[in-house]
Amino acid sequence: MPQPSSLSSPWTAQMITADHPSAPILRTSFQLEPGHGEVTAAVLRITALGIVEARFNGVPASADVLTPGWTSYEQRLRFAAWDVIDLIEPTTTIVLAVGNGWYRGRLGWLGLEGVYGPDKAAAAELVLAYSDGHRQTIITDGTWESAPSAILADDLYDGETIDARLLLPQNAHLAEDNNFGPVRVVEFDPSILEPYVGPPVRRQEELAPAVVGRTASGELLLDFGQNLVGWLRIQVTGESGEELVVHHAEVLENGDLALRPLRSAKAADRFVFSGGDDDFEPTFTYHGFRYARLQGWPGTDEEAIDGIRAVVVGSELERIGHFACSDPDLVKLHENVVWGMRGNFLDLPTDCPQRDERMGYLGDLAAFAPTAAFLYDIDAFLRDWLLDLNVEQRIQGGQVPLTVPNTLKYEPSMFQAPPEGVEIKPAPMAMWQDGAVWIPWALWEQYGDVRALEQQRESIASYFDIIEGAIEENGTLTAGYQLGDWLDPAAPPEDPRNARADREVVATACMYKTADLAARISRVLGDDEEAARRRAVAERIRSGFLDTYVGSDGRIRSDAPTVYAVAIAFGLVTGDLAQAAGDRLAELIADGGYVIATGFIGTPFVLHALSGTGHVETAYRLITQKQCPSWLYQVSMGATTVWERWDALLPDGRVNPGEMTSFNHYAFGSVGDWMHRVIAGISPLEPGYRRVLFAPQPGTGLTSASADIRTPYGVSGISWSLEDSRLRVQLEVAQGTEGLLRLPGAPERVLGPGKHEFEDAHVG
């Protein structure tokens, strides 16, 4: 049977739309051409300026949703290719429903709408292959017809309105012709079309609710038990014309939904009853929520429990890594990290899924990428997104955008380009722009697939040029705007940039890490000359850091935990100087009561810096701390994902007054990397786990831990247990790989493929 790729051809389909205030539906019918035998293959290629769904004779053409997602539409628009052979009949009606999506809906926090264009439209091409080799092609063009749909309004931030009394897209093939009118062809350049590199977005699972109670005004409150991303599917019967309004939120406050953290996002779906049995599912929006408030629910509480489900939506990623340990709070923390990733890896890696933002910040992912790459196979997912980084970076002359796709270039804000005639020296923003290098490296280290580095070669080179141009004579970075150690818990709610760590110190440290990785990447790609040049730049930065910021007593300017954490983790300090920095870091943590004192930049590295300098117990006291601010404080407060602020929910149950208060933000979930590498003790010694390091470091209170990961060679894993200070370790080394076992108080062992067990190490 011909494969979908074999049916590919240059696009001839036109982009079409209809001038209806609702989400339009577009329709055509066709018959199979006689005399050519059976249809042996049928592939639908489909895309949209917005979001598109397709049905064949009323049956969905694919399980994919939110197609074709969000890309840098000005230069790059993806199309999906679906096998639809099982849906082809002698006479087939194709119906497309088109929503605003990211293309035409609201984006960002300043109320931008229709950033990419005024029209939501779709293009599709169906190719049928017959047994005699004949092909039949059906394309979107001016001969299609259109009608308004039951979707009266749709927006990713604000929600969806569905009137069940009106024509529904899934029934459009049955409608009389007089309900339909003409379509309008939209000018479109098909040369920007590209196939998906990453996976589609799909429904993942459904969760049933529990009834919380009623608000003061009598509205029903439901709890789905998990902060999730998706929408509600509601089966209900109500009086014709009556309306059900559903609001969504992550937490409750004062007996009702806490809506303030959503900022301007309404996150409300409206459903108008037909008078019969209705099944509502708003697939042209999505929400980040745990709780829902139902205004106008016509049934009983029991009917709500039976008839309502939360549909979890996300990119179709394969889980490859797992972790467990004897501490149920740490297990819950890890589970929260996983759920936070699931919610925010929706077509692109977003910062948060609920408020008026939901953007692909490089800084957040730079912190989280090593953890994400262990938990799921995200290689293709991120390579797809990084293609948009390349596009946006070229538009900006090599400067890395803070978000991808880059809508900030349309916002009249501090990130706007300078006025014409005003020249500002380009300079890197620590971590947020460094993600252009850190993220591809994380993929290479985890999967050993050089394609990510090859694909980003130009991006990395362009950014490295900007770094070189920004370095001061003394080797430091003082130019540019810095967010610094964002959301340090000591920063006031209204000023998350006001961290303890000196921004200049942090920026120079991050610049060194980027230069160091860029040199390594050149080496991997076989460019030894460029690697040497970049290495010299990195050493210049390192010397500048040591000479400018490190005193004769080993203290680093601002004497904050983050400056020591990054200096150690990035290799800026080595030998005795690294040990002194580790000792000072441990002292600061102890003096602070073993609570978190780091923000977005310091947190991914503070535990590594402690354990790497012999302060394992200090690291364990930090990760198991339950006082605010800490990871387990969030767990103790009922969190089911990782928060943006350490104290997003205050001890008295009030929501933090800060504007940036998301309850699903994965940056601080970067702790997962330390849990995998140090608690369980598994990490790659060579990219892709060709050589695997097994080096668990048990801490007080833990009696067992385990982790495994499906590598390109197969599964490697470790499980250890501790009894009477005696450590028992079970290992699995994937075929074609080599393991190195490093246990406390024992000589290193080189291990071949297969299963191994040791019970001769003493701890304590």
N, C-alpha and C positions, 0 to 999 in steps of 0.2 A: 504494500500500500504506500502511495506517495506520502512523504512526511510534510508537515506544514512548511518547512523551509524550502522544500522543492517547489512549492506553489507560489513562491515570492516573485514579484515582478514590480516594475516601477509603478508608483501610485498614479492612478488616473481618477480616483474618486475626488469629488469636490466637497468642500466644507459647506454644510448647509445649516440653516437655522429657520426659525419662524418668529414673527413679531407678536408673540403672546406674552402677557405679563407673567404667566406661570412658567414653570419648567416645561418646555414644549415637548410634544412627542412627534416623531417623524416616522413615516410609514411607506413601505412599498410591498408589492406582491409579485411573485414570479412563478413560472412553471418550469419543470424540468424539460429540457430539450429532448425530443424523441429520437430514437434511432442510434443511440450511442452506448447502449447497455446500462449497467448499473453505475451509480455514483460510488466511486472508490475513495474519495477524499473530499472534504469540505472544510475550508479554513476561512474564518472571518478575521480580517485585520481591521482594527478599529481604534479611533483616537478622538480627541475632542479638545476644543477650547472651553474647558470646564470639566464636568464629569459626565460620563455616558454609561448607560445600561442598555443592553440589547435583549430582545426576546424574539424567539422564533415560534410563531403560532401560540403565543402566550407563555412559552417555556423559557426561563432564563438561559441565555447563551453561555454563561460562564458563572462560576462561583466567585469570581473576582468582584470587588467593589471599589468605589472611588477611583475608577479607571479614567484617565491614564496617570493620575497622581499629579504631583507638583514638581516641575522642572524649571529650568531657566528658559521660560517660554519664548523669549525673544530670539533665542538661538537654537533651542533644542526642545523638541516635543516628542514624547514617546508614543508608540502605538503597541497595542496588545495583539496577539495572534491566538485565536481560540479554535480548537477543533470542534466543529459543530455537525459532524456527519450524522450523528444520531438524531438530529433535529430536522433534517431535510425530508420533506414530504413532496408528493407530486405537485401540490400547490402550497407554497410557503409564504407567509406574511412576516416581514421583518419590521419590528417596532423598536425605535431608539428613543430613550428618554434622556434629556440633557439638563444638567444642573449647573449652577454657577461655579462650584468648587473653588479652587485657589485662583483660577484664572480671572474670574469676574467678581468674586465675593470679597468680603472684608479681609484685610491683611494688616498685621501690625497693631500697635497700640495707639496710633494717632488717627484711626478711622479711615484709612485709605480703602477705596473701593474701585473695582474695575481697573486695577493697575495695568493689566496687560492688554486690555482692549474692551470695547463696548459690547461685543456680541458673544454669547455662548452658542457654540455650534459643534457639530459632529461630522466626522467623515468615516466611511466604512467601505470595505471592499470584500465581497464574498467570492471566492474562487472554488468552483466545483470541478473535480477531475472525474471523467468517465472511464469505463473499462477499456474503451477503444482508443484512449489517449486524448479525446476531445476535452476542451475546457469551456466552461461557461462562467462568465463574470458578471456580477451584479454590483453596481457602485452607487454611492450617494451622488445625486445630481439634481438638476432642476425639475425632474419628473416626479420626484417624491411628493408626498402630501403631508400636511401637518394639522395638528389640533392642539388646543390647550389641554393640560393634564389636570389631575386632581392635586398636584403639588403647587399650591398657590404662592409659596415663598420658600426659599432655601438658602441657607448660609451656614458655613462651617462654624462660625462663632455664635450666631444668634439662634440657630435651629431651623426647623422645617414645619411648614403648615400644610396639612393634607385634609382635603374635603372629600369624604368618602361618597358624597352624593354625586360627584362629578366623574367623568370618564377616567378610569385608572389605566396606567400604562400597560399592565399585564392583560387587560381586556380589550386593548385598542384594536386588535385584529378582528374583533367581532363587530365593531362599530359600523354604522351605516356610512356610506361615502359622503352623505351630505353634512356629516359632522366635521369633515376635513376640508382644508383649503390648501393654498400653495405654500411652497417653501421659498426661502431666499438664499441664494448662493453668496457665500462670504469669501472675499479675496483671501487667498492663503498660499504660502510658499511651501510646497511639499518637500523641498530640499532639506528642511530642518527636522524632518521625521526620522526617528531612530527607534530600533526595537528596544524593549526592556533588556537591561543587563541584570538587574536585580529581580527579586520575587514580587508577585502581586500582593495586594492587600485583600484579606479574606476574613470572613467570620471564623473565630477560633473556638469559642465555646459559649454556653449560655449559663447564666446564674439565676437562681430563683430568689425572690425577695422574702424578707420578714417585715411584718408591720411594726413600725416604731410607735405609732400612735397618731394623734391628730394635732394640728397646730391650733393656736388660739382661735383662728377663724374657721376651723373645722376641716381643713384640707388634710388629705391622707399622706402620711410620711412612710416611705419604704426604705429599707436598708438591704443592700445586696451583699453586705459582708466583706466587700473587697473594693478598694479604689481601682477602678477599671477605666478602659477607654472603649467607647462604642455607642450604643443607643439602646432604647427599649423596643421590644416587640410586644404589642398589646393586642390581645383578643378581647373584644368588648361588644356589648349590645347596648345601645342608648337611643333616646328619642331623636328622630331626624332633625338635624340642624343644631342640636345641642353640641357644646364644645367641651373637650377635655384639654386642659393645659398642663403640661409636665415641665417642671423646672428641675435642674440637675445641680448638684453640688458635692464637694468632696467631704465636707464635715458639717456637723450641726453646731449651732450656737444659740443658746437661750431658747431651746425647744423648737427651732426652725432651721431651715437651710442657711448656711453661711455663704451668702452670695457676694459679699464685698470683694473677696479675693479674685473673683472673675473679672473685676474691673468693668469694662464696657460690654463684655460678652454677655448676651442675654441667656444663652444656653437653655432655651425653652422651645419645646415642640408643641404644636397645636393640632388637635385632631377633631374634625367635625363629623359627627355620626351620620350614617346613612339611614338609620332606623331599622336596619337588619343586623346580621352578625358581621362585624368589621374586624379586619386584621391589619393593624397599622405597623409599619416598620420604616422609619425615616432614614433612608440610606444615602441621602444627599447632604448629610451633616454628620458630625460626631461630637461626643462630649466626654470630658474626663470627670468621673463622678463615682461616688459610692451610694449616695442618697438621692431619692427623687421625691418631689412633692406634687401630688395630683390634685388639681383644682377641677371639680366637676366630675369626679369619678361616680358613675351611676350605680355601681354594684356594691356588694358587701366587701368586707376586708378579706374574707376567704376567697371570693371571686378574684380579687386583685392578686392574691398569692398564686392562684391557679392560672390566671390569664395573662400574667406579665412576666417577661424574662428580660434580663440584661444580656445583650448580645455583645460579646467581647470581640473587638476588631483589631487587627494588626497585620503587619507584613508577614508573609508565610515563611518563617524562619525555622530551621531545624535545630533543635536543642542538641548540643554536643557535650556540654560539661555539667557536672553535678558536684554538690558539696553536702556534707552532713557532719554533725559533731554531737557530743554528749550534752551540750548546753542548749536547751530549747529556745532561749532568747536569741542566741547567735543563729540558730537555725531559722528562726522567724525573721531576723534581720536579713539573712541571705535570701529568704523567700521574698521579702519586700524589695530587695535589689532586683530580683528577677521580674517581679510584677511591674516595677518602675520602668525597666527596659522594655517589657512587652508593650506597655502603653505608649511609650515615646518612640518606639521604632515602628512608626506607621508611615510607610512610604519614604520617609526621610527621618533622620535622628533629630527629634524636636527637643526643645528645652522643657516644655510642659505641654499638656494636652487639653487644658481646660479654659484658660483665660484668653484675652485678646492678644496673643503672641504666637505660640506654637511654631516657632521658627527653628531652622537648622543651625544653631550656634556651634561654631567650631570649638570654642573654649570648653563648653560643657562636655563635648564628646572627646576632646583631647584628654580630659581628666578620666573619662569612663571607658575609653576604647579598650584597654587591656582586659578589663573585667568583661565587657560585652563580648569580646572575641573569644573568651573562654566559654561563656555560657551558650552562645549560639553561633552557628556558621553565618557570619555576617560579611564574608569576603565579597560576594557579588553585590549584596545590598549596598555596601559602602563604596565599592568601585563605581556603581551606578551614580551615587550621589556625588562622588568626587569628580565625575565628568562635568557636573554642573559647577563645581568649584573651578575647574579649568576654564570654563566659559566665562564665569564672572571675573576671574582673575585677569584674563586677557582684556576684558572690557575696561578694567581699572589699571591697565598698564603694568601688571605684575603685582600690584598690591592685593593682599588677601582680604576678601570681605569678612565681616564678622559673622554673617549668616549666609547660608546657601540653601535655596536661591536667595539672591541679595535684593530684598525689597527695601532695605535701608537707603539705597541710592535714590529712592523716590520720596523719602521722608525729609521734611524740613527740620532736621535735627542736628545734633553735634556731629553726626557721622556723615553729613552731607559734604560733597566735594566743595573745595574753596571757590569763591567767586572768580570769574574769568579775570585773568591778569594777576591773580594773587598766587604766588608759589609757596607751597609749604613742603618742607623736606619730608619725604615719606619715612615712616619709622614703624617698626613692628609693635603691635600691642601684645603684651606678654600673654601667652597661652591661647588667647582667642584667635590670633592669627598664626601662632606657632602650630596650631592643629594641622595646618597644611603639610607639615612634616611629621609631627608626632603620630597622626592617625595612620598614614600609609605604613609607617614603621611598625606600629602595633599589629597591622594585618600581616606584614612580612614575618615578624617574630612568631606570631601564633600559627600561621598556616603555611609558611614557607613557599608562598606563591609569589614569584617575582613580578607578576603582571601588575600588581598595585603600584610597585615602585617604577616600573617602566611607564605606566600610564601617567604617573605624576611627575615624571622627570622634568618637564618644562616648568610645571608649577613650582617645584622645589627650587629649580635654578633661578626663576624669577624672584622668588621670595628671598633667596640667599643674596641676590644682588641688592635688594632693599636693606637687608641686614648689614651688608658691607658698607653701604652708603650711610647708615645711621650710627655706626660705631664712633664714639668719641676718640680723640687721640690717646686717651688713657685706657681705652679698651672697654669702656662702660657704655650703657645706654641711658641717655637722659632726655632724648627727644621723644615727641609723640604723646598721645593721650593714653593713660594706663587705667584700667579698671582695678588693677592690683589684686590683692588677696580678697576677692569679692565675697561679701557676706561672712566675713569674720564675725563670730558671735559677739565680739566687743563693739562692733560698729553699731551706731544708733539706727533704729528702724528706718529713719528717713534718709540715711546716707550710707548705703551698703558698701561704698567704696572706701570708707574711712576705717581701714584696717590697722592693726598693730604693726604689721610688717612694712618696712620702707618700700614704696613702690619702685623706686629706682634700683634697689638691691634685687628685688624680685624680677624686674624686667631684664636686668643684666644676666641673672641666673638662667632665666628661661631662654634668653638669646644664646647663651652658651650651649644649653641642651640641644637647641635646634641646630646650631652649627655642628655640634658633635654628631648628631644623627645624620645630618646632610652629608658629612664626610663618610660616614659608614655606608650610606646609601650609594654614594659614588663608587665605593669599593665593591659593593655587591653587584653593581651594574657594569663593573669592569673598567671604569674610568679611573685608573690609579693616579693620573696626573691631577685630575680635578679633586680627587679625594685628598691628596697631599695639600693642595691649595686650601681646601676647606678646613683641613686639620690645622693648618697654620693660623687661620682666622680664629678657630675655636680656642687655640692655645693663647692667642692674643687676648681674647675675651676673658679667659680664665686668669691670666696674669693680672689683667685690669681689675677683676673682681677681688682677687686676693690683696692686691696693693691698695685698693681704694676702700674696701669695705671691711676687711678683716684686720682687727687690731693685733698688736704684739702679744696680747693676752689670749688671742683666739676668739674674742668676742666679735660678732658680726653686727654691723650697724643696725640699729633698732632693737637688737637683742630680743626678737620675737620668735616663737616656735617655728613659724613658717620659714624664716630665713635660714635657720639651721637645717630644717628638713630638706629644703631644696638643695642647699649646698652639699649635703651628704649624698642625697639620692642622685643628683646629677653628676657627681664626681668632681665638683669644684674644689673640694677639700679631700685630701687623702692622707693615709698614714696616721701619724700622731695628731695632725690637725683635724682629721675626720673624727678621731676618737674624742678629742676635746670638744668638738662640736656636738657629738652624740651625748657626751656627759652633760653639757650645758642644756641641751634639749630635754634630757631626762629630768634635770633639775628644775627647769621651767615647768614641765608637766606636773611634777610632784608639788612644787610650790603653788601651782594653780588648782590643786585638789583633784588632779587626774581627770579633768573635764576638757572638752575640746576647746582649743584656742586657735584654730586655723579656719581659713575659708576655702574658696574654690581651688586656689593654687596650692596651698599647703597640705590640704587634707589627703589627696591621693598619695602623698609621699611621707607623711609623718610617721606612720607605723613602720614602714620600710626603713626609714632612717633610724628609728629606735632599735628594731631587731637587728639591723645590719651593723650596729655598733655595740652589740652585746646587751642591750637593755630590753630583753624580751619580756620580762615581767612588767616593766613599765608599759610596754605596748599592750599587754593583756589587760592591765588595769584600766587603760584608756578605752579599749574596745568593749570591756564589760561594765564600764561605768553606767549607772542609771540616773545619775543626777543630771540636770540640764546645765549646759548643753552636752549632749552625747548621742551616739547612735542608739543605744538601748533606752534612753529617755523616750525617744520616738516610739519604740516598741512598747514601752510601759504605758504610753498614752493611747495605745490602740492603733498605731499606724499600720497600714498594710502596703504602703509604698514608702519610698524615701522622700523626705521633705526638702524644699528649697532652702528654708531657714532651719537652723538647729532648733529654734523655739517657735516654729510656725504656729503651734498650739501651745499657749502658755499653761503653766501648771494649774491655774484655776479654771481651765477650759475655754478661756477666751482666745480668739484668733489674734495673732500678732498684728499690731496696727500698721506694720510696714506695707507698702504698696506691692512689693514682690513677695507674695506669700503663697506659693504653690505647694500642694501636698503630694505632688508627683513630679519629682525632679531628680534625675539620676546622678548628678555630679558627685554628691556625697556617697552615692552607692559605689564609688570607686574603691571603697574598702574591700569589696569582693576580691580584688586582685590579691590583697594581703592574706585574706582568708584562704585562698586557693594555694598560694605559694608558701606561706609560712605556717598557718595552722594545720592544713592538710599536708602541705609540703610537696607540691608538684608544679613544675615549671619547665619551659623549654631551655635546654642548654644550647641547642641549635635551632634555627628557625624551622617551624613545622614539627617540632618534637622528634627530629631525626636522632637527637640525643636528649634524654630526659633526665632532669635533676629531681631526685626524691630527697627532700631535706626538711622533714617536719620538725617544728620546734614547739613541743608541748608547753603549755603554760598552766599556772595554778588554776585549779578548778575544772580543767578539762580531763576527761578520762579516755576519750576516743575522738577520732575524726577520720574522714575519708573524702576522697575526691577522685573523679575519673573524667577523662576527656577522649572523645573520638578524634584522633589525629588523622592526617592523610594516610598513615600507615596502619591504622587500626586503633583499638582502644588501649590506652595506658592508664593505670590507676594505682592508687595507694589507699590502704586502710591501716590505721594504727590504733592500738589500745594500750592503756597504761594501768598496771596493777602492782601495788607495792613497789613503786619506783622502777618497775621493770617494763621495758617497752617492747611490745610485740608488733611487728610490721609485716603486712602482706602486700605484695606488689604484683602488678601485671605490666610487662614491657611488650609493646606491640612488635609484631614481626617486622624484621628489617630495620629495627632501631636498637639503640643501646641505652641502658640506664646507668646512672651514677647515684648510689645511695650514700647519703651523708647524714649520719646520726650523731647525736650528742655523745661525746665520750667514746666514740668508736672510729676505727680507721675507715676511710672511704672504700667502697666496693664498686667495681665495674660489673654490670649485669647484662647478660644477653637476653634475647627475646624469651617470653614465657612467664610463668608464675613463680614467685619466690616468696619465701617466708623466713623471717629472722626474729629471734627472741633472746638476744644476747646484749642488748644495750641497756645501760642503767641511766636513769634521769634523776636529778636532784641530789 
